[in-house]
Structure formats: structure tokens, C-alpha cells
Amino acid sequence: MSQQVGLILDPCFERHDTGPGHPERPERLRTIREALEQGLADRCRRLPLESADDELIALVHDREHIRRVDDACSSGATFIDSMDTAICPESAGLARLAAGSLTALCREVAAGRLARGFAAMRPPGHHAERDVAMGFCLFNNVAVAARSLCEREGLERVLIVDWDVHHGNGTQHLFEEDPRVFFFSLHQWPLYPGTGAREETGRGAGKGTTLNCPLPPGAGDHAFLGSLREKLIPAAEAFAPQMILISAGFDAHSADPLGGLDVSTAAYGEATSLLLDLARRTCGGKLVSTLEGGYDLDALADSVSLHLSTMLEA
């Protein structure tokens, strides 16, 4: 089995133009790329990009939604479905590259050709639902990758850990009836999008495979890391995943303008270590993370750099 860390990092994702003043802006990825290219990226295997076709995206999204995203972007529209989800003519193609490239990275890790990996891409994905774009997200990247692992790679149990400050409503809803995917979310409450209560635990065959840990504003490192240790790890060990995916938002950071959880850069490194240890115990270390939120440029670059360096040193 390979010990290499895979990396998706390409300047093309900076062409997703969300307009002046939008928090999910190209500078987010440019700042990350410039930080990682100081040395960390050279220690990874850079993967080529792979575009998701309709068949792949339709594993989780309605085909009409796929068509609407394509049509809205090609029409020159500047937003889709809500005023916060900004688009440009290239956005649909870039969203396809994000979903397809993350799926390809997960496939390489699942097959043992890479040990683990990180995907720095935009637009993000965890708010996108089956038939609606929202919260800066067009297609749900992590959901496409997880469903592909189950349907195409034969995995029976996939764990998604979402530590973005905002609840991953799209990911939860897409898997709440699917017992093959355990969804864990650690997020601020109350906050956009208003979902993610403790009582939301899945439905039907998926009852019990959703676990939400809402935290109050100002909760800080102790509560953030404590939720991972005390809530996630016991549940994940019982579930016994064959692979772990992280929706890695870094907007719970104390410097972030959109959140208020007051989490430090160091805590993201410790959280990464906790999940790497969990992966080693449950699934041979197979773990892939993908960028979601994070809107203070310096805090984002520092947190992502620590996240990746911790993965490289594992």
C-alpha cells in the first residue's frame, strides 16, 4: 500500500468568480495555493483534474438540477437559487471538476494507491441538496465522492465528518436514509442554514447514522475537540468505516468573519491527528479531506497548512 499523500491543487479553481465583496472568493484558494507551494505541495502527489459527467453527479443530484446549473452558468446569470450562491460562465465546469477530482482522489485512496489525500477546490459543496444550490455550493462534492465509493468501488461503510462552522445540510439530507454512510457534523448553533439539531439522527434505514453536535458561539477548542473525542470516536468505532471523508471547513476559526466558535489554528491540527488515528484503527488509515468554508485568508492558509502537514507526518 502506498504511503503517499494525494493533493488536488490547481489555479483553475480560482476562475470561479463570485463577484466583488463575496466571502467565497478566488483569493481563498490563491492564498492556500501560495502557502502550500512553499514546500508542502512538493511532498504530495499532485493528481490531475477529472471532470464529473452527468452519470456521476446524478448519483446524488436530480438531473434537472444538473441541467439548471449548466444552463444558469452558460446564460451569464450571476447567481442561482439564492442571492448568496454566486456563479459565472465557468462555474458549472469548475464544479464538475471539483466533484470529479475529489471522487478520483477517493478512488485512489480506496484502492491503496495513495495513503490519504486533501482536495483544495471551489466551489465548495456541503450545502448543495438534491435539487437546489445554496450556501455558495452548486454540487455536493463530498456526497458525490461518498456515493461513488459505495456504488462503484464496493464500499459498504463510509464515514463523513463535517467540521465546518455551518451544518452540512445537503450532505445530511442526501444520506439520511442511507445506512452505508454515517454523517457526523460539528457546527455552531444557531447559525445558517438552521439545520443540524441533535434530534436529527437519520430516517428509515438510515436511522442512527446521522450524529449532530451543535455548539454555542464561543465554545472554543475544548468543546470542539471534546465533541470529536467523546461523540464522534465512539460512534465511528462502532460503525467501523472502510474509509473516512472530511468536509474540512476552517470557518470555526477565531479569526473567521462568518462564524463564532473561537477555534484556534492548533486545534485543527489536533483534530486532524484525532481523525488520522481513528482512520488507522478502523480502515487502514484511508482518509480524504476536502475544503469547504474558511473566509479569513491568513487563518485559512495557516489552518490548511497545518492540516496537510499533519497528514504528511502521520
Secondary structure, DSSP 4 states (H G I P E B T S, - for coil): ---PEEEEE-GGGGG----TT-SS-HHHHHHHHHHHTTTTGGGSEEPPP----HHHHTTTS-HHHHHHHHHHHHTT-SBSSSTTSB--TTHHHHHHHHHHHHHHHHHHHHTTSSSEEEEE-SS--TT-BTTB-BTTBSS-HHHHHHHHHHHTS--S-EEEEE-SSS--HHHHHHHTT-TTEEEEEEEESS-TT----TT----GGGTTSEEEEEE-TT-HHHHHHHHIIIIIHHHHHHH--SEEEEEE--TTBTT-SS----B-HHHHHHHHHHHHHHHHHHHTT-EEEEE-----HHHHHHHHHHHHHHHHH-
